Amino acid sequence: MKRPREESTSKKSVHHGPDAKRARVAESGEWTEFKDPCGLSQPVLETLALLGFTQMTPVQAATIPLFLKRKDVIVEAVTGSGKTLAFVVPILEMLLRREQPLSRNEVGAIIISPTRELASQTFTVLTPFLRHLESHENLPKLTSFLLTGGHRPVDQDLALLREEGTNIIVATPGRLDDILERNGKNEILKLGELEVLVMDEADRLLSLGFSSTLAKILARLPKQRRTGLFSATVTDALTELSRTGLRNPARVVVKVADAQGERKTPAELDVMWVRAEHADRMAAVVRWLSEGCISEWEDQQQDGTTDETSVTSPTSPPPPPPPPQKSILYLSTCAHVDFLRHVLAKVPQLSSFSLHFLHGRMPHSGRTRTLSQFTLAPAPALLVATDVAARGLDIPSVDAVAQLDPPMDPAQFAHRCGRAGRQGRQGRAAVFLAEAEDAYSEFLGVRKVPVRRVCFQPSSFAKLRDELGGIFARVATTDRAVHEAGQRAFVAWCRAYSEHQLSYIFRLKDVEVVDMAKAWGLLKFPKMSGLPMKSSGSFQPPFSNLRLSSLAYGDPVREKARQKKLEERTKASVASASAVSSSGCTGKPSAKNAHPKPGGAWSLQKERKERRKERREKKGRKREAIAKARANGGDGKTKGRATSESKDDGSSGDENEWEELQREEREAKKAKRAKKEKLVTEDGDDSDSSIGELS
């Protein structure tokens, strides 16, 4: 078997078919190095030059010739390796080389992306190529169309497609399936001329539950087409999909290797982990963003505290870089992002930063606007986001990624880090781990994500931590919405942490939740039941004289609604007190019965209590009668059949009492059955009468 060519920073291999031998791929070089029949046309080369793409990446050099030779491909390459151009360029070449140009409504290529953001990004990459091709009169005009949920209503998409048509579709699976289903017998779009189908981030498509949707889409497309699966990781489910949607595919594997072996992050990306307890993490992130690698942060090999189990890369660290210009801060929950939206702008160390916030619960238009604003924002800029921004997005000039919380899914770690150090640019990424979480660094090494440890003095963040906690608490006292956002965020974080996939590393019972609540500036410790955590009894509110009931919303409309609700609650309490007084209860009711319970009014509960007491007394008398009957030689089941001896012994009173108890029990059961039958009958009558009235 021929061994793949290896270089200092990457190794590449191409497989034709599942069991074929490996072959060398073209060297990464200029775009003009492709030879016929795989040479690129002059308009495409001009567009690449205008966009600044002068050199090919390994994945582009390996994939484009295979596509142009009309082979199906499965492409596995690390994040940030240039997979988008690896399918955009051959798609354009294949459509331009057609003997018969596509008509207005003939679809020649479909690109499926797992998320709206990734689909929009791919569409943005494709648009400059099509715009430049329009300037060449001798070339056929190609059009594109973006199909995603939240962009336009589906009926509007159908109307535009019917009126304008399209040749290249970039879509998410759900909206594409909906459009194809309504397309009928190619009434709006003609799919018979389809040349290429591309599934980008294919493993993500399957993990999000689109398997059945993809199966329906594939069933509606012509078999005579080229298909490409592009992904950072190839899973078993992806291999299964390739068996149904691809024919004898060539497999392209582009991996990164260094002195320690294979790695799943770009060689230009410096990945580090920092020891920081949960209460100190926000302070650590603020200093990292505002000052870069400050003097207290030194590699373990330099300060003499080397721990062989925690250093996964023996190479010495590069010189301390300047503070990052564009950064992404990843959090585990949407609620935490919303909380930082309220308070982060008040941190003086970040006053020069342009702050942006993104999570999956935002509407599509809001997410798109946020990404656009962050992309165009001047440096320094910070995007605070959840994993919705972890995969596929290529945001220019992002040079740093910080993970305040390790991802719930360990596979997401490399994808998060990969937002920096893309397309050969230098980047750095940091994850913050508590002492009890050190094993996570070893886990990353096993997963081929090398990390180096960065140390700092344990007390270096104490002052900043207290300062940030005070700032957050003061902001919360100005607006009840901030206080409630902090409560929700803390509860959501604790619940997410307790459900981490690596539960043997991340244990909520090891977290100092009280210190963490103080660092978050919470005005009170939230109530959380059912979570295994340390006691919160030592929590002291930051402002002892603050009454939370008097804390108002900053929004006048919300505050007016809150005041109205308080008035209604006060009136209900007064009415309840009046009901208690009218029931004959004297004196002040006990604290236990001061308010009506969900079970009903206080007076009704008292009646039920008396009935339960009466039933207990009857059962007691019944047990006594049975015991006496057994003591007199009976079997305890006598139903009033007294012998002559028992009458002579004077036990007739006990037997009469027993008969009375049995009779009462039978009558009670009979009355209960009659009551149930009556209720059923009444319910049936009510239903019939209501139906009659409606008709």
C-alpha positions as CSV (number, residue, x, y, z in Angstrom):
1,M,0.0,0.0,0.0
2,K,1.4,3.4,-1.0
3,R,1.9,5.6,2.0
4,P,0.4,9.1,1.9
5,R,2.8,12.0,1.5
6,E,3.5,13.7,4.8
7,E,4.6,17.3,5.5
8,S,5.5,19.2,8.6
9,T,2.1,20.6,9.2
10,S,-0.3,18.4,7.3
11,K,-0.8,15.0,5.8
12,K,-3.2,14.2,3.1
13,S,-4.6,11.0,1.6
14,V,-7.2,10.2,-1.1
15,H,-9.1,7.0,-1.3
16,H,-11.1,5.8,-4.4
17,G,-13.8,3.6,-3.0
18,P,-13.9,2.1,0.4
19,D,-11.1,-0.4,0.0
20,A,-8.9,1.3,-2.6
21,K,-5.3,2.1,-2.3
22,R,-4.1,5.5,-1.2
23,A,-2.7,7.8,-3.8
24,R,-0.8,11.1,-3.7
25,V,-2.7,14.3,-4.1
26,A,-1.7,17.4,-5.9
27,E,0.6,19.7,-4.0
28,S,-1.0,22.8,-2.6
29,G,-0.1,25.7,-4.8
30,E,-1.6,28.3,-7.1
31,W,-5.0,27.9,-8.8
32,T,-3.4,27.9,-12.2
33,E,-1.6,24.6,-11.5
34,F,-4.6,22.5,-12.4
35,K,-4.2,20.9,-15.8
36,D,-6.8,20.0,-18.4
37,P,-9.4,18.6,-18.0
38,C,-9.3,20.0,-14.5
39,G,-8.0,23.5,-15.3
40,L,-10.1,26.4,-14.1
41,S,-11.6,28.9,-16.5
42,Q,-10.3,32.4,-16.7
43,P,-13.4,34.1,-15.1
44,V,-13.2,31.9,-12.1
45,L,-9.5,32.5,-11.7
46,E,-10.1,36.2,-11.9
47,T,-12.7,36.1,-9.2
48,L,-10.4,34.1,-6.9
49,A,-7.7,36.7,-7.4
50,L,-10.1,39.6,-6.7
51,L,-11.3,37.9,-3.5
52,G,-7.7,37.4,-2.3
53,F,-7.5,33.6,-2.7
54,T,-4.0,33.3,-4.3
55,Q,-3.1,29.8,-3.0
56,M,-5.0,26.6,-2.7
57,T,-5.3,24.7,0.6
58,P,-4.7,20.9,0.6
59,V,-8.4,20.1,0.7
60,Q,-9.0,22.3,-2.3
61,A,-6.1,20.8,-4.2
62,A,-7.3,17.3,-3.5
63,T,-11.1,17.7,-4.0
64,I,-11.5,20.0,-7.1
65,P,-9.9,17.6,-9.6
66,L,-12.0,14.7,-8.4
67,F,-15.3,16.7,-8.7
68,L,-14.3,17.9,-12.1
69,K,-13.7,14.3,-13.2
70,R,-17.3,13.6,-12.1
71,K,-16.6,11.5,-9.1
72,D,-18.6,11.4,-5.9
73,V,-16.5,12.5,-2.9
74,I,-16.5,12.2,0.9
75,V,-14.2,15.0,2.3
76,E,-13.0,14.9,5.8
77,A,-10.9,18.0,6.8
78,V,-10.2,19.9,9.9
79,T,-12.2,23.1,10.6
80,G,-10.9,26.2,8.8
81,S,-9.3,24.2,6.0
82,G,-11.2,25.9,3.1
83,K,-13.9,23.3,2.4
84,T,-16.4,25.8,1.1
85,L,-14.3,26.8,-1.9
86,A,-13.6,23.1,-2.5
87,F,-17.2,22.6,-3.7
88,V,-18.1,26.1,-4.8
89,V,-15.4,26.3,-7.5
90,P,-16.1,22.9,-9.1
91,I,-19.9,23.6,-9.0
92,L,-19.3,26.8,-11.1
93,E,-16.9,25.0,-13.5
94,M,-19.3,22.1,-14.1
95,L,-22.3,24.4,-14.8
96,L,-20.2,26.7,-17.1
97,R,-18.9,23.8,-19.1
98,R,-22.4,22.4,-20.0
99,E,-23.0,22.0,-23.7
100,Q,-26.6,23.2,-23.3
101,P,-26.8,26.1,-20.8
102,L,-29.4,25.9,-18.0
103,S,-32.7,27.6,-18.6
104,R,-34.2,30.0,-16.1
105,N,-35.9,27.4,-13.9
106,E,-33.5,24.4,-14.3
107,V,-31.6,23.6,-11.1
108,G,-28.0,22.5,-11.7
109,A,-26.7,22.4,-8.1
110,I,-28.0,22.1,-4.6
111,I,-26.0,22.9,-1.5
112,I,-27.5,21.7,1.8
113,S,-26.3,23.3,5.1
114,P,-27.4,22.3,8.7
115,T,-28.1,25.8,10.0
116,R,-29.4,29.1,8.6
117,E,-26.2,30.9,9.5
118,L,-24.0,28.4,7.6
119,A,-26.3,28.5,4.6
120,S,-26.2,32.3,4.5
121,Q,-22.5,32.3,4.7
122,T,-22.2,29.8,1.8
123,F,-24.5,32.0,-0.2
124,T,-22.4,35.0,0.6
125,V,-19.3,33.2,-0.7
126,L,-21.1,32.2,-3.9
127,T,-22.6,35.6,-4.7
128,P,-19.3,37.4,-5.7
129,F,-18.5,34.6,-8.2
130,L,-21.9,34.9,-9.9
131,R,-21.7,38.7,-9.9
132,H,-18.3,38.6,-11.6
133,L,-19.4,36.0,-14.2
134,E,-22.2,38.3,-15.3
135,S,-19.7,40.8,-16.6
136,H,-18.6,38.2,-19.2
137,E,-21.0,38.3,-22.1
138,N,-20.0,35.0,-23.7
139,L,-20.7,33.0,-20.5
140,P,-24.2,31.7,-19.5
141,K,-25.9,33.6,-16.7
142,L,-26.2,31.6,-13.5
143,T,-28.5,32.6,-10.7
144,S,-28.7,31.5,-7.0
145,F,-31.4,31.3,-4.4
146,L,-31.2,31.1,-0.6
147,L,-33.9,28.8,1.0
148,T,-33.9,28.9,4.8
149,G,-36.6,29.1,7.5
150,G,-37.1,32.6,9.0
151,H,-35.7,34.3,5.9
152,R,-39.0,34.5,4.0
153,P,-42.4,32.7,4.3
154,V,-42.5,29.5,2.3
155,D,-45.3,30.9,0.1
156,Q,-43.2,33.9,-0.8
157,D,-40.2,31.6,-1.7
158,L,-42.5,29.7,-4.0
159,A,-43.8,32.8,-5.7
160,L,-40.2,34.1,-6.2
161,L,-39.0,30.8,-7.6
162,R,-42.0,30.6,-10.0
163,E,-41.4,34.1,-11.2
164,E,-37.6,34.3,-11.3
165,G,-36.4,30.6,-11.2
166,T,-32.9,29.6,-10.1
167,N,-29.9,27.5,-11.1
168,I,-28.1,27.0,-7.8
169,I,-30.0,26.5,-4.5
170,V,-28.4,27.0,-1.1
171,A,-30.8,25.7,1.6
172,T,-31.4,24.2,4.9
173,P,-33.0,20.7,4.9
174,G,-36.4,21.5,6.3
175,R,-37.2,24.4,3.9
176,L,-35.7,22.5,0.9
177,D,-37.9,19.5,1.6
178,D,-41.0,21.7,1.9
179,I,-40.3,23.4,-1.4
180,L,-39.6,20.1,-3.2
181,E,-42.8,18.6,-1.9
182,R,-44.8,21.6,-3.2
183,N,-43.0,21.5,-6.5
184,G,-45.1,18.6,-7.6
185,K,-44.1,17.2,-11.0
186,N,-41.4,19.8,-11.5
187,E,-44.0,22.5,-12.0
188,I,-41.9,25.3,-10.5
189,L,-38.3,23.9,-10.6
190,K,-37.0,21.4,-13.1
191,L,-34.6,19.0,-11.3
192,G,-33.8,16.7,-14.3
193,E,-30.6,18.7,-15.1
194,L,-29.2,18.5,-11.6
195,E,-25.4,18.2,-11.8
196,V,-24.2,18.4,-8.2
197,L,-25.6,17.8,-4.7
198,V,-23.4,19.0,-1.8
199,M,-24.1,18.3,1.9
200,D,-21.9,20.6,3.9
201,E,-21.2,19.8,7.6
202,A,-22.8,16.4,6.8
203,D,-22.2,15.0,10.3
204,R,-24.0,17.9,11.8
205,L,-26.9,17.4,9.5
206,L,-27.3,13.9,10.9
207,S,-26.7,14.8,14.5
208,L,-29.5,17.5,14.3
209,G,-32.0,14.8,13.3
210,F,-32.3,15.5,9.6
211,S,-31.8,11.8,8.5
212,S,-35.3,11.2,7.4
213,T,-35.6,14.6,5.8
214,L,-32.4,14.0,3.8
215,A,-33.7,10.6,2.7
216,K,-36.9,12.3,1.3
217,I,-34.8,14.9,-0.5
218,L,-32.5,12.3,-2.1
219,A,-35.6,10.3,-3.2
220,R,-36.8,13.3,-5.2
221,L,-33.5,14.0,-7.0
222,P,-32.2,12.3,-10.1
223,K,-29.8,9.5,-9.7
224,Q,-27.4,10.7,-12.4
225,R,-25.6,13.4,-10.4
226,R,-22.4,14.1,-8.5
227,T,-22.7,14.1,-4.8
228,G,-20.2,15.4,-2.2
229,L,-20.3,15.0,1.6
230,F,-18.1,17.6,3.4
231,S,-17.4,17.3,7.1
232,A,-14.8,17.9,9.8
233,T,-15.5,14.4,11.2
234,V,-16.8,11.2,9.5
235,T,-19.1,9.2,11.7
236,D,-20.8,5.8,11.3
237,A,-24.1,7.5,10.5
238,L,-22.3,9.5,7.8
239,T,-20.8,6.3,6.3
240,E,-24.3,4.8,6.2
241,L,-25.6,7.9,4.4
242,S,-22.8,7.6,1.8
243,R,-23.9,4.1,0.9
244,T,-27.4,5.3,0.0
245,G,-26.6,8.7,-1.6
246,L,-23.2,8.2,-3.3
247,R,-21.8,5.8,-5.9
248,N,-18.3,4.5,-5.4
249,P,-17.1,7.7,-3.7
250,A,-13.5,8.9,-3.5
251,R,-12.6,9.7,0.0
252,V,-10.4,12.8,0.7
253,V,-8.9,13.0,4.2
254,V,-6.9,16.1,5.0
255,K,-5.4,16.0,8.5
256,V,-2.9,18.1,10.5
257,A,0.2,16.5,12.0
258,D,3.0,17.8,14.2
259,A,5.9,16.3,16.1
260,Q,3.4,14.7,18.5
261,G,1.3,13.1,15.7
262,E,-2.1,13.7,14.3
263,R,-4.2,16.6,15.6
264,K,-7.7,17.9,14.9
265,T,-7.0,21.6,15.1
266,P,-5.1,23.8,12.6
267,A,-1.3,23.9,13.2
268,E,-1.6,27.8,13.3
269,L,-3.9,27.6,16.3
270,D,-2.4,27.7,19.8
271,V,-4.8,25.9,22.2
272,M,-4.2,26.5,25.9
273,W,-6.0,25.6,29.2
274,V,-6.0,27.9,32.2
275,R,-6.5,26.8,35.8
276,A,-9.3,29.0,37.1
277,E,-12.1,28.1,39.6
278,H,-15.6,28.9,38.5
279,A,-15.8,32.1,40.6
280,D,-12.6,33.4,39.0
281,R,-13.4,32.6,35.3
282,M,-15.1,35.9,34.4
283,A,-12.2,37.8,35.8
284,A,-9.7,35.6,33.9
285,V,-11.6,36.1,30.7
286,V,-11.7,39.9,31.2
287,R,-8.0,40.1,31.8
288,W,-7.2,37.8,28.8
289,L,-9.3,39.9,26.5
290,S,-8.1,43.3,27.7
291,E,-4.4,42.6,28.4
292,G,-3.5,39.4,26.4
293,C,-1.1,36.9,28.0
294,I,-0.1,39.0,31.1
295,S,3.0,38.5,33.1
296,E,1.5,36.2,35.7
297,W,0.6,33.7,33.0
298,E,3.7,31.5,32.3
299,D,4.2,28.1,30.9
300,Q,4.7,25.4,33.4
301,Q,8.1,24.5,32.0
302,Q,9.3,28.1,32.7
303,D,8.2,28.4,36.3
304,G,9.4,25.0,37.4
305,T,6.0,23.5,38.2
306,T,5.9,21.1,35.3
307,D,3.3,18.3,35.8
308,E,3.8,15.6,33.2
309,T,0.2,14.6,33.3
310,S,-1.2,18.0,32.5
311,V,1.2,19.2,29.8
312,T,0.2,17.7,26.5
313,S,2.7,19.6,24.3
314,P,6.3,19.8,25.3
315,T,7.1,22.7,23.0
316,S,7.8,26.1,24.6
317,P,5.1,28.7,24.2
318,P,5.4,31.5,21.7
319,P,6.1,35.1,22.9
320,P,3.1,36.7,24.6
321,P,0.9,38.0,21.8
322,P,-0.9,41.4,22.0
323,P,-4.5,41.5,23.2
324,P,-6.9,39.9,20.7
325,Q,-8.6,42.1,18.2
326,K,-11.7,40.0,17.5
327,S,-12.8,37.4,20.0
328,I,-15.6,34.9,20.6
329,L,-16.6,33.9,24.1
330,Y,-18.5,30.7,24.3
331,L,-21.0,29.9,27.1
332,S,-23.1,26.8,27.7
333,T,-26.6,28.4,28.0
334,C,-28.7,31.0,26.2
335,A,-29.8,32.4,29.6
336,H,-26.1,33.2,30.5
337,V,-25.7,35.1,27.2
338,D,-28.8,37.1,28.0
339,F,-27.5,37.9,31.5
340,L,-24.1,39.1,30.2
341,R,-25.9,41.2,27.6
342,H,-27.2,43.3,30.5
343,V,-24.0,43.7,32.6
344,L,-20.9,43.3,30.4
345,A,-21.1,46.8,29.0
346,K,-20.5,48.2,32.5
347,V,-17.1,46.5,32.9
348,P,-14.5,49.3,32.5
349,Q,-11.8,46.9,31.2
350,L,-14.1,46.2,28.2
351,S,-15.2,49.8,27.6
352,S,-13.3,49.9,24.2
353,F,-14.9,46.7,23.0
354,S,-17.8,46.4,20.6
355,L,-20.0,43.8,22.3
356,H,-22.3,41.4,20.4
357,F,-24.5,38.6,21.7
358,L,-25.8,35.5,19.9
359,H,-27.7,32.4,20.9
360,G,-30.1,29.9,19.3
361,R,-33.3,31.3,20.9
362,M,-32.9,34.6,19.0
363,P,-35.0,35.1,15.9
364,H,-33.3,34.4,12.6
365,S,-33.2,38.0,11.6
366,G,-31.6,39.0,14.9
367,R,-28.9,36.3,14.6
368,T,-28.1,37.4,11.0
369,R,-28.0,41.0,12.0
370,T,-25.7,40.2,15.0
371,L,-23.2,38.2,12.8
372,S,-23.1,41.0,10.2
373,Q,-22.5,43.6,12.8
374,F,-19.7,41.6,14.4
375,T,-18.1,40.9,11.1
376,L,-18.1,44.6,10.1
377,A,-17.3,45.9,13.6
378,P,-13.9,47.7,14.1
379,A,-11.4,46.1,16.5
380,P,-11.5,45.3,19.3
381,A,-14.8,43.4,19.2
382,L,-16.3,40.5,21.2
383,L,-19.0,38.1,20.3
384,V,-20.6,36.3,23.3
385,A,-22.3,33.1,22.0
386,T,-23.5,29.6,22.5
387,D,-22.7,26.7,20.3
388,V,-24.9,28.1,17.6
389,A,-21.8,29.9,16.4
390,A,-19.5,26.9,16.9
391,R,-19.5,25.2,13.5
392,G,-19.1,26.3,9.9
393,L,-19.0,30.0,10.4
394,D,-16.0,31.8,8.8
395,I,-15.8,35.2,10.5
396,P,-12.8,37.1,9.2
397,S,-10.1,38.4,11.5
398,V,-11.2,36.3,14.6
399,D,-7.9,35.7,16.3
400,A,-9.0,34.4,19.7
401,V,-11.6,32.1,21.2
402,A,-12.3,31.8,24.9
403,Q,-14.5,29.0,26.4
404,L,-15.8,30.1,29.7
405,D,-17.6,26.7,29.9
406,P,-16.3,23.5,28.2
407,P,-18.9,22.3,25.7
408,M,-21.6,19.8,26.7
409,D,-20.6,17.7,23.7
410,P,-16.8,17.1,23.7
411,A,-16.8,16.9,19.9
412,Q,-17.7,20.6,19.9
413,F,-14.4,21.7,21.5
414,A,-12.4,21.5,18.3
415,H,-15.2,23.3,16.3
416,R,-15.3,26.1,18.8
417,C,-11.5,26.5,18.7
418,G,-11.6,26.4,14.9
419,R,-13.3,29.8,14.6
420,A,-9.8,31.2,15.1
421,G,-6.7,30.3,13.1
422,R,-8.6,29.8,9.8
423,Q,-7.2,29.8,6.3
424,G,-3.6,29.9,7.6
425,R,-4.1,32.8,9.9
426,Q,-2.6,32.7,13.4
427,G,-5.0,32.2,16.3
428,R,-5.3,31.2,19.9
429,A,-7.9,29.5,22.0
430,A,-8.3,29.1,25.8
431,V,-10.5,26.9,28.0
432,F,-10.8,27.6,31.7
433,L,-10.8,24.6,34.0
434,A,-11.2,24.2,37.8
435,E,-8.8,22.0,39.8
436,A,-11.4,19.2,39.9
437,E,-11.6,19.4,36.1
438,D,-7.9,18.8,35.2
439,A,-8.7,15.5,33.7
440,Y,-10.4,17.3,30.8
441,S,-7.0,18.3,29.4
442,E,-5.9,14.7,29.3
443,F,-9.2,13.8,27.6
444,L,-8.5,16.4,24.9
445,G,-5.1,14.9,24.3
446,V,-6.6,11.5,23.8
447,R,-9.1,13.2,21.3
448,K,-6.1,14.5,19.3
449,V,-6.6,18.1,20.4
450,P,-3.2,19.1,21.9
451,V,-3.4,21.8,24.6
452,R,-0.7,23.4,26.7
453,R,-1.2,24.6,30.3
454,V,-0.9,28.3,31.2
455,C,-0.5,29.2,34.9
456,F,-1.0,32.3,36.9
457,Q,-0.8,33.2,40.6
458,P,-3.9,31.9,42.5
459,S,-4.6,35.4,44.0
460,S,-4.1,37.4,40.8
461,F,-7.9,37.4,40.0
462,A,-9.3,37.9,43.5
463,K,-9.5,41.7,43.3
464,L,-11.0,41.8,39.8
465,R,-13.4,39.0,40.7
466,D,-14.8,41.1,43.7
467,E,-14.9,44.2,41.5
468,L,-16.9,42.4,38.8
469,G,-19.3,40.9,41.3
470,G,-19.9,44.4,42.7
471,I,-20.5,45.9,39.3
472,F,-23.0,43.1,38.3
473,A,-24.9,43.5,41.6
474,R,-25.2,47.3,41.3
475,V,-26.5,46.9,37.7
476,A,-29.1,44.4,39.1
477,T,-30.4,46.9,41.6
478,T,-31.2,49.3,38.9
479,D,-33.5,47.0,36.9
480,R,-35.5,44.0,38.1
481,A,-35.1,42.4,34.6
482,V,-31.3,42.2,35.2
483,H,-31.9,40.5,38.6
484,E,-34.3,38.0,37.1
485,A,-31.9,37.4,34.2
486,G,-29.1,36.6,36.7
487,Q,-31.4,34.2,38.6
488,R,-32.4,32.3,35.4
489,A,-28.8,32.2,34.1
490,F,-27.5,30.7,37.3
491,V,-30.1,28.0,37.5
492,A,-29.7,27.2,33.8
493,W,-25.9,27.0,34.2
494,C,-26.2,24.6,37.3
495,R,-28.6,22.4,35.4
496,A,-26.5,22.3,32.3
497,Y,-23.3,21.5,34.3
498,S,-25.1,18.7,36.1
499,E,-26.1,17.2,32.7
500,H,-22.6,17.3,31.1
501,Q,-21.8,14.3,29.0
502,L,-18.5,13.9,30.9
503,S,-20.2,13.6,34.2
504,Y,-17.2,11.8,35.7
505,I,-15.1,15.1,35.2
506,F,-17.7,17.8,35.6
507,R,-19.6,17.2,38.9
508,L,-21.8,19.9,40.3
509,K,-21.2,18.8,43.9
510,D,-17.5,19.9,43.4
511,V,-18.4,23.5,42.5
512,E,-18.3,26.2,45.1
513,V,-21.8,27.5,44.1
514,V,-21.9,30.2,46.8
515,D,-18.6,31.8,45.7
516,M,-19.8,31.6,42.1
517,A,-23.2,33.3,43.0
518,K,-21.2,36.1,44.6
519,A,-19.0,36.5,41.6
520,W,-22.1,36.7,39.4
521,G,-23.4,39.5,41.6
522,L,-26.7,37.7,42.4
523,L,-28.9,39.6,44.9
524,K,-30.2,36.3,46.3
525,F,-29.3,32.7,46.0
526,P,-32.0,31.0,43.7
527,K,-34.0,28.1,44.9
528,M,-32.9,24.9,43.1
529,S,-34.3,21.5,44.1
530,G,-33.1,18.1,42.8
531,L,-29.6,19.2,41.9
532,P,-26.6,17.6,43.7
533,M,-24.7,20.7,45.0
534,K,-23.1,22.1,48.0
535,S,-25.1,23.9,50.6
536,S,-26.0,27.6,49.9
537,G,-26.5,28.5,53.5
538,S,-23.5,30.7,53.7
539,F,-24.6,33.1,50.9
540,Q,-24.9,36.7,52.1
541,P,-26.8,39.2,49.9
542,P,-24.5,42.0,48.7
543,F,-27.0,44.7,49.9
544,S,-28.6,43.7,53.2
545,N,-31.0,46.7,53.3
546,L,-32.4,46.0,49.8
547,R,-36.0,44.8,49.6
548,L,-36.4,42.7,46.5
549,S,-40.2,43.2,46.5
550,S,-39.6,46.9,45.9
551,L,-37.1,46.4,43.1
552,A,-38.7,47.8,40.0
553,Y,-38.3,47.1,36.3
554,G,-36.5,49.6,34.2
555,D,-39.2,49.2,31.5
556,P,-42.2,51.3,32.6
557,V,-44.7,49.0,30.8
558,R,-43.4,45.9,32.6
559,E,-43.3,47.7,35.9
560,K,-46.9,48.9,35.4
561,A,-48.0,45.3,34.7
562,R,-46.1,44.1,37.9
563,Q,-47.8,46.7,40.1
564,K,-51.2,45.6,38.7
565,K,-50.4,42.0,39.5
566,L,-49.4,43.0,43.1
567,E,-52.7,44.8,43.6
568,E,-54.7,41.8,42.4
569,R,-52.7,39.6,44.8
570,T,-53.3,41.9,47.7
571,K,-57.1,42.0,47.0
572,A,-57.1,38.2,46.8
573,S,-55.4,38.0,50.2
574,V,-57.9,40.4,51.7
575,A,-60.8,38.3,50.3
576,S,-59.3,35.1,51.7
577,A,-59.0,36.7,55.1
578,S,-62.6,37.8,55.0
579,A,-63.7,34.2,54.1
580,V,-61.8,32.8,57.1
581,S,-63.4,35.3,59.5
582,S,-66.9,34.6,58.2
583,S,-66.4,30.8,58.7
584,G,-66.4,31.3,62.5
585,C,-62.7,31.0,63.1
586,T,-61.7,33.3,66.0
587,G,-58.3,34.7,66.5
588,K,-55.4,35.0,64.1
589,P,-55.0,31.9,62.0
590,S,-51.7,30.0,62.4
591,A,-48.9,30.5,60.0
592,K,-49.6,27.1,58.5
593,N,-53.2,28.0,57.6
594,A,-52.8,31.7,57.1
595,H,-53.2,31.4,53.3
596,P,-55.5,29.1,51.3
597,K,-53.8,26.1,49.9
598,P,-54.1,24.9,46.3
599,G,-56.5,22.2,47.5
600,G,-59.3,24.7,48.1
601,A,-60.6,27.2,50.7
602,W,-59.5,26.9,54.3
603,S,-63.0,26.1,55.6
604,L,-63.4,23.3,53.1
605,Q,-60.1,21.8,54.2
606,K,-61.3,21.9,57.8
607,E,-64.4,19.9,56.9
608,R,-62.4,17.3,55.0
609,K,-60.2,17.0,58.1
610,E,-63.2,16.3,60.3
611,R,-64.5,13.7,57.9
612,R,-61.1,12.0,57.9
613,K,-61.1,12.0,61.7
614,E,-64.6,10.4,61.8
615,R,-63.5,7.7,59.3
616,R,-60.5,6.9,61.5
617,E,-62.7,6.5,64.5
618,K,-65.1,4.1,62.7
619,K,-62.1,2.0,61.5
620,G,-60.9,1.9,65.1
621,R,-64.2,0.6,66.4
622,K,-64.2,-2.0,63.6
623,R,-60.8,-3.3,64.6
624,E,-61.9,-3.5,68.2
625,A,-65.0,-5.5,67.3
626,I,-62.9,-7.9,65.2
627,A,-60.4,-8.4,68.0
628,K,-63.2,-9.2,70.5
629,A,-64.8,-11.7,68.1
630,R,-61.5,-13.5,67.7
631,A,-61.0,-13.5,71.5
632,N,-64.4,-15.2,71.9
633,G,-63.3,-18.0,69.6
634,G,-64.6,-16.6,66.3
635,D,-62.7,-16.1,63.1
636,G,-63.0,-12.4,63.1
637,K,-65.3,-12.5,60.0
638,T,-68.7,-13.0,61.8
639,K,-71.5,-11.0,60.2
640,G,-73.8,-10.8,63.2
641,R,-74.4,-14.6,63.6
642,A,-74.3,-14.9,67.4
643,T,-74.5,-18.3,69.1
644,S,-76.6,-19.0,72.1
645,E,-73.5,-19.2,74.2
646,S,-72.4,-15.7,73.2
647,K,-75.8,-14.3,74.1
648,D,-75.6,-16.0,77.5
649,D,-72.1,-14.5,78.0
650,G,-73.6,-11.0,77.5
651,S,-71.7,-10.3,74.3
652,S,-74.7,-9.3,72.3
653,G,-73.9,-5.6,72.6
654,D,-70.5,-6.2,70.8
655,E,-72.2,-8.2,68.1
656,N,-74.9,-5.5,67.6
657,E,-72.1,-2.9,67.2
658,W,-70.3,-5.1,64.7
659,E,-73.5,-5.5,62.7
660,E,-74.1,-1.7,62.8
661,L,-70.5,-1.1,61.5
662,Q,-70.9,-3.5,58.7
663,R,-74.2,-2.1,57.7
664,E,-72.8,1.5,57.7
665,E,-69.9,0.4,55.6
666,R,-72.2,-1.3,53.0
667,E,-74.4,1.8,52.9
668,A,-71.4,4.1,52.5
669,K,-70.1,2.0,49.6
670,K,-73.6,2.0,48.0
671,A,-73.9,5.8,48.4
672,K,-70.4,6.3,46.8
673,R,-71.3,4.2,43.8
674,A,-74.6,6.0,43.4
675,K,-72.8,9.4,43.5
676,K,-70.3,8.3,40.8
677,E,-73.1,7.1,38.5
678,K,-74.9,10.4,39.0
679,L,-71.8,12.4,38.2
680,V,-71.2,10.4,35.0
681,T,-74.9,10.8,34.0
682,E,-74.7,14.6,34.6
683,D,-71.5,14.9,32.6
684,G,-73.1,13.1,29.7
685,D,-76.2,15.3,29.9
686,D,-74.1,18.5,30.0
687,S,-72.1,17.3,26.9
688,D,-75.2,16.5,25.0
689,S,-76.9,19.8,25.8
690,S,-73.8,21.8,24.9
691,I,-73.6,20.1,21.6
692,G,-77.2,20.8,21.0
693,E,-76.7,24.5,21.8
694,L,-73.7,24.7,19.4
695,S,-75.6,23.1,16.6
